[in-house]
Structures are given as structure tokens and as C-alpha cells.
């Protein structure tokens, strides 16, 4: 199978690898779509583990189910999570799943920028989700980043009627804007240095935008009846 092998940001090569063999409780998935996360292009972070196949926002079709797999079958359209927590350690039981050691050790093989990937048993048990019939593969790749946004807003305890400042209007920022609006935010202000992104922020529901090259605290107060934002999302 073909994979996109990462060596550094300006050196990603199409290479050949064998299709992974699956074992008991595992799945073989044909990748149909894979999103590019901001972390995928953080060279300082990725180059330490290069060469490797990146990609962790994927959807695809199950082409083989290992012995013992009960909830999924060949032909199912799925989203697959790359990291899954144990849900039994002290971090998980305290609600801090991102500190779970198991979460940081789990992953699929070799990565989302490949034609096929092997889904380990632990991921099959708690990290595979069937796609609704009306959801495209491309739309499904947003499940992972959207989950991050949902958790962020839950931790921020965002409430209806609050004013929200979203710093940065990339993909995550736009999702924050959309969800904050859906949550009933009274006023949403977005910042960025890129005019294209600022226009996108308005389309996604921001009430006002600020070029981050300006005096942002001062502009926020002018747009928010003299008050700072109730909630700031970075």
C-alpha cells in the first residue's frame, strides 16, 4: 500500500509499505479521508519521531474484522480515534483523561496518511464509531477536532448570555465560534492576522472581528460595552 511518509515539513514522500496484518479483536480499515491537523505540521514536534506516517483524523471502510469483533463488520463506514484512555486509572476517574498513560501509548498502525490501517483491540472497544448514512467521509474527519472543541468549552464552563473572545480563527477557532453561538453566547468576537480567516469567522457566526495586530483588549472593550470578554478561548 502507499503511505505519505513524513521526514520533515518540506519532505513528505509517497512510499510503499505492506498492508498491516490484524489479530484477534482488531480491524483493518481502508482510509477514505484523512484531515490534516495543526499538530501534523509542527515540525519541531514531529521531526523527533520521523520518519513516520502521520494522520489521526480519519474515516474509512472496514475491510476485515478480526476474531471476536462483535459490534462492527466488513463494509461498515467508520470514524476511528487514534488515542483512547483506559477509563480506570486515577486520572481517568478524576476526569483528566488526557493525562492517562494508556491514551498516550495507543495509536493505529501506521497512521491516517496511508491506504489501510490496523486498529488495535483497545481502540476497537472504545474508539470506533459508525458514521451516519447522511455524513460524508470528509465531514467525518471533523469528529476528532470537534471533540477537542467540545471538551474545551465544557472546561471553560461557557454559558448562554456570555461574551466570548476567540483568539485565532483557523479551523479550531471557527468550530469554537460555531459551537459558542449554538450554546447561546450573547456576543462572539474573533481575532486573527489573516483577512481571509477573519471573513470566515464572520461567516461562521462571529458578531465582530479584530485584526490581532491592533490593540485587542482595547478593541474588545469598545465592542463589548466597555467590558472584557466573559470567556476567552485561545
C-alpha positions as CSV (number, residue, x, y, z in Angstrom):
1,X,0.0,0.0,0.0
2,X,1.0,3.6,-0.4
3,X,1.7,5.9,2.5
4,X,2.8,9.5,3.0
5,X,6.0,9.2,5.0
6,X,6.9,12.3,6.9
7,X,10.6,13.2,7.2
8,X,10.1,17.0,7.8
9,X,7.6,19.6,6.7
10,X,9.2,20.1,3.2
11,X,10.0,16.4,2.8
12,X,6.9,14.1,2.7
13,X,7.4,11.1,0.4
14,X,5.0,8.6,-1.1
15,X,6.4,5.2,-0.1
16,X,5.3,1.6,-0.2
17,X,4.5,-0.4,3.0
18,X,2.9,-3.8,3.4
19,X,-0.8,-3.8,4.3
20,X,-1.0,-4.4,8.1
21,X,-2.0,-7.9,9.4
22,X,-4.7,-7.8,12.0
23,X,-5.1,-10.0,15.0
24,X,-7.9,-11.0,17.4
25,X,-10.2,-8.2,18.2
26,X,-8.7,-5.9,15.6
27,X,-9.9,-4.2,12.5
28,X,-8.4,-3.4,9.1
29,X,-9.8,-0.1,7.7
30,X,-9.4,1.3,4.2
31,X,-8.8,5.0,4.7
32,X,-11.3,7.1,2.7
33,X,-10.5,10.6,4.1
34,X,-7.9,12.0,6.5
35,X,-7.8,15.5,7.9
36,X,-4.6,17.5,8.4
37,X,-4.2,18.6,12.0
38,X,-2.2,21.7,13.0
39,X,0.0,19.3,15.0
40,X,0.9,17.5,11.8
41,X,2.8,20.5,10.6
42,X,4.5,21.3,13.9
43,X,8.0,20.4,12.6
44,X,9.8,20.9,16.0
45,X,7.3,18.3,17.5
46,X,7.1,15.8,14.7
47,X,10.7,15.7,13.4
48,X,11.9,13.9,16.6
49,X,9.9,10.8,15.7
50,X,10.5,11.0,11.9
51,X,10.3,9.1,9.6
52,X,6.7,8.2,10.4
53,X,3.2,8.1,8.9
54,X,1.1,10.9,10.4
55,X,-2.7,11.5,10.2
56,X,-5.2,10.9,13.0
57,X,-8.4,12.4,11.8
58,X,-9.6,9.6,9.6
59,X,-12.7,7.9,8.3
60,X,-12.9,4.8,6.2
61,X,-14.4,1.4,5.4
62,X,-13.9,-1.8,7.4
63,X,-12.4,-4.4,5.0
64,X,-11.7,-7.0,7.6
65,X,-12.8,-7.7,11.2
66,X,-10.7,-9.9,13.5
67,X,-11.9,-12.8,15.6
68,X,-14.1,-11.7,18.4
69,X,-15.2,-8.4,17.0
70,X,-18.9,-8.2,17.5
71,X,-20.1,-4.6,17.0
72,X,-18.5,-4.0,13.6
73,X,-18.4,-5.8,10.3
74,X,-16.9,-5.6,6.8
75,X,-18.4,-2.7,4.9
76,X,-19.2,-0.5,7.9
77,X,-18.3,3.2,7.4
78,X,-16.4,4.3,10.5
79,X,-14.5,7.1,12.2
80,X,-11.5,5.8,14.2
81,X,-9.9,7.5,17.2
82,X,-6.2,7.2,17.4
83,X,-5.8,7.6,21.2
84,X,-8.1,6.0,23.7
85,X,-7.9,6.2,27.6
86,X,-8.1,3.3,29.9
87,X,-11.0,4.8,31.9
88,X,-9.8,3.0,35.0
89,X,-6.7,4.9,36.2
90,X,-6.8,7.8,38.8
91,X,-6.5,10.4,36.0
92,X,-9.4,9.0,34.0
93,X,-11.6,8.6,37.2
94,X,-10.8,12.2,38.1
95,X,-11.9,13.4,34.6
96,X,-8.4,14.1,33.4
97,X,-8.3,11.6,30.5
98,X,-5.6,13.4,28.6
99,X,-3.1,12.6,31.4
100,X,-3.8,8.8,31.1
101,X,-0.7,6.8,30.2
102,X,-2.7,4.4,28.1
103,X,-4.1,7.2,26.0
104,X,-0.6,8.3,25.1
105,X,0.5,4.8,24.2
106,X,-2.4,3.8,22.0
107,X,-2.5,4.5,18.2
108,X,-3.4,2.8,15.0
109,X,-0.9,1.3,12.6
110,X,0.7,3.0,10.7
111,X,-1.2,6.3,10.6
112,X,-4.0,8.1,8.7
113,X,-2.0,9.1,5.7
114,X,-2.0,5.5,4.4
115,X,-4.3,3.4,2.2
116,X,-5.0,1.0,5.1
117,X,-4.5,0.9,8.8
118,X,-4.8,-1.6,11.6
119,X,-7.0,-0.7,14.5
120,X,-5.8,-2.3,17.8
121,X,-8.3,-4.1,20.0
122,X,-8.3,-1.4,22.7
123,X,-9.2,1.2,20.1
124,X,-11.9,-1.0,18.6
125,X,-13.5,-1.3,22.0
126,X,-13.8,2.4,22.7
127,X,-12.6,4.4,19.8
128,X,-14.5,3.3,16.7
129,X,-17.8,5.0,15.7
130,X,-20.2,4.2,12.9
131,X,-20.8,7.1,10.5
132,X,-24.4,8.2,10.0
133,X,-25.6,7.5,6.4
134,X,-26.0,11.2,5.7
135,X,-22.4,12.1,6.8
136,X,-19.7,12.1,4.2
137,X,-16.2,10.7,4.8
138,X,-14.9,14.3,4.7
139,X,-17.4,15.6,7.2
140,X,-16.5,12.6,9.5
141,X,-12.9,13.7,9.7
142,X,-14.0,16.6,11.9
143,X,-15.2,14.3,14.6
144,X,-11.8,14.4,16.4
145,X,-11.2,18.1,16.3
146,X,-14.8,18.8,17.2
147,X,-14.4,16.6,20.3
148,X,-11.5,18.7,21.4
149,X,-13.6,21.9,20.9
150,X,-16.5,20.4,22.9
151,X,-14.2,19.5,25.8
152,X,-12.6,22.9,25.8
153,X,-15.9,24.7,26.0
154,X,-17.1,22.3,28.7
155,X,-13.9,23.0,30.8
156,X,-14.4,26.7,30.2
157,X,-18.0,26.4,31.5
158,X,-19.3,28.5,28.7
159,X,-22.8,29.7,29.4
160,X,-25.6,31.3,27.4
161,X,-25.6,35.1,27.5
162,X,-21.8,35.4,27.9
163,X,-19.5,37.3,25.6
164,X,-16.8,35.2,24.1
165,X,-13.4,36.1,22.6
166,X,-12.0,33.5,20.2
167,X,-8.2,34.2,19.6
168,X,-7.3,32.7,16.3
169,X,-9.7,31.9,13.5
170,X,-8.3,28.7,12.0
171,X,-10.3,25.5,11.9
172,X,-10.4,25.2,15.7
173,X,-11.4,28.8,16.1
174,X,-14.2,28.5,13.6
175,X,-15.5,25.5,15.3
176,X,-15.4,27.3,18.6
177,X,-17.3,30.2,17.1
178,X,-20.0,27.9,15.7
179,X,-20.4,26.0,19.0
180,X,-20.4,29.1,21.1
181,X,-23.2,30.5,19.0
182,X,-25.1,27.3,19.3
183,X,-24.6,27.4,23.1
184,X,-26.2,30.9,23.3
185,X,-23.3,33.2,23.6
186,X,-24.5,36.8,23.5
187,X,-21.6,38.3,21.6
188,X,-18.7,36.5,19.9
189,X,-15.6,38.4,18.9
190,X,-12.9,36.7,16.9
191,X,-9.3,37.7,16.2
192,X,-6.6,36.8,13.6
193,X,-4.0,38.4,11.5
194,X,-5.3,36.8,8.3
195,X,-8.1,38.7,6.5
196,X,-9.4,35.5,4.8
197,X,-9.8,33.9,8.2
198,X,-11.4,37.0,9.7
199,X,-14.0,36.9,6.9
200,X,-14.5,33.2,7.5
201,X,-15.1,33.9,11.2
202,X,-18.0,36.3,10.3
203,X,-19.5,33.6,8.1
204,X,-19.3,31.1,10.9
205,X,-21.2,33.3,13.3
206,X,-18.8,35.9,14.9
207,X,-20.5,39.2,15.6
208,X,-17.3,41.2,15.3
209,X,-13.7,40.5,14.2
210,X,-10.4,42.2,15.2
211,X,-7.1,42.1,13.4
212,X,-4.7,40.8,16.1
213,X,-2.2,43.5,15.0
214,X,-4.4,46.0,16.7
215,X,-4.8,46.7,20.4
216,X,-7.1,43.7,21.1
217,X,-8.0,44.4,24.7
218,X,-9.0,48.0,23.8
219,X,-11.0,46.9,20.8
220,X,-12.8,44.2,22.8
221,X,-13.9,46.7,25.4
222,X,-15.2,49.0,22.6
223,X,-17.2,46.2,21.0
224,X,-18.4,44.8,24.4
225,X,-20.0,47.8,26.1
226,X,-16.7,48.7,27.9
227,X,-16.2,45.2,29.4
228,X,-13.6,42.5,28.8
229,X,-15.0,39.2,27.4
230,X,-16.5,36.8,29.9
231,X,-14.7,33.9,28.3
232,X,-11.5,33.9,26.2
233,X,-10.6,30.9,24.1
234,X,-7.1,30.6,22.8
